[in-house]
Amino acid sequence: MNAYVGITDRDWFDLLSNQSSLQEVNFWRPSDTRRFRVLKPGELFLFKLHSPDDYIVGGGIYTHFSPLPISFAWESFGISNGARNFSEMRARVAKYRRQKDDWTVDYEIGCIILEQPFFLPQSSWIPVPYDWGFATVQGRVYNLAEEAGRTLWNQLQTVLSVSQIVSEETPPRYGEPIITLPRLGQGAFRVLVADAYNRRCAITSERTFPALDAVHIKSYSENGPHLVNNGLLLRRDLHALFDKGYVTITKDMHVDVSRRIKEEFENGRDYYRYHGSTIDMPLTQADRPSPEFLEWHNVNVFRG
């Protein structure tokens, strides 16, 4: 198992460490030119402050990397981006890009999505490993089975045990490090569903990203989980119709459009042309809509 130590600025850390009950954070990079591939979902991502504060100060469970328009990143994560508002986030991205902020540009940034974040009090900060390269710009990966990584793992476990930062629901603090797939928050759900559907509407294949929504099949208000197989990527008008029961997806992955649209609105021609069509599904079997969640929507929401 690996852990990655990524470098962040003090403003990002200070803001997030003072928030309560954060489920997830976006450890963003100002551009997406270098994809993040060094961790598997469920491995540990740690935060180190810029020098001269050469300490590890917190971390989280790595979930996913995605290059995203900055507007979508803000809509998905809000203050969990480590900025108080969208203007502040744009200003920071422009600063690190070394350019003037241009509001006509929806910057694409690299988003490293972390679940179950934790932040250490200053008295528990951990000095960087002895072999840390101080010329390192973004971060470094450590194998937790090797000497430097093992020492870091042991230090972290001791600090977390004393500080009681990690909840009782997280994996055991002692012994061998293990990969545990994290529970998704709302922001991560939106991003993973969008990427699973290749950023195309499952019904229409529409690719205009700002016009698409990640939709819960079994609604979150009805205890529907933030799981990709409880999600669809739909054009926003279809999202509204799906939530109100005018459209559903059958267990054999076909579109069913309710007769109520014509009865109630004397229209709907644009929607009936999709009736009976097969949806576009994610390539990964585990990401495809769950028949259980689809049946729930068919029975409890669809107007027939």
Phi, psi and omega in degrees: 000141179251160168228149178242135176254110181255145183269133178224169181266162186293325181298315178302311182295313183299318181295312185288326181292344179261005176268148179257143172060040174287129176270333186203159174220156175253108176271087190271156172244146188293347174215168183247025186292335178243110180289147182264112185231007190276346179241154170263152175306132181102349177274172191265131175244123184248151180258131171239137178283159174299149173301146012273007178274077187272069183224150169272126193238003180166193180175192179190180180263121181295134182241313190191150170242138177208135169282123187229147167301141184300329179295320180290322177299319180291316179299326184279322190242341178054229183296342177290357168282352182084025176223149184284333181204172184295322179298318179295320179296315179299319180298320179293318178298315179299321179300312182287337174278351180060051178211162178286139180295127180243107185291350176277353182251126175266084185311141171263125182240158177272121185249117175259110188265126183238135176256162177050053182292151174223151183227126184274140171295154187303328180294344182249008178301145184253124176301147179300153180304155186300335183260016179297133177271117186285355171271001181297133185263316185249320181163184184209144179265144178233134172277119186286355175269348180263169193304305183296318179293320179296318178298317179298316179300315181295318178299317182296316180298320179295315181295315181294325179295316182289318186279341183054045181281318186274137183290166181291347182276350181279170183297163179306144185275344185244165177086204185288138175293141179230154176275125177234120181294128185282155170286135183279143167269179183298317181296313179298321177303313182300316184290314183294322177294316179301316181288324179299325180266015177056029177058040175232142175300132182296335183263315188256347186068015177302136184247003180285099193303316180297344181266006184248147179231143168277125189243134170283132174288303168269117190299149180297326179293341177255028178068026171288133186280159172280072177239145182299324180282002168252024184230155171223150171256117185230150170300148191298325177292323177289328174302311181299317180293323179295314180296329182266001173089011178275345178222143172216174174240128180282168182294340176266017170071033175252152180277133176237118182254128185291143174294342183298333180301311180292319182296320187268332187239358180052040183201200175111007182305321181295336182266325182294339179292344177267352183300128180087351179285157179269136180285156171280128185247157175300151179292325182279125184304318183294340181271351184286153184305134179286129176304327179297314180289323178297317179298321178301315180293318179302318186276320191259343186239315187298136184273348176073000000 
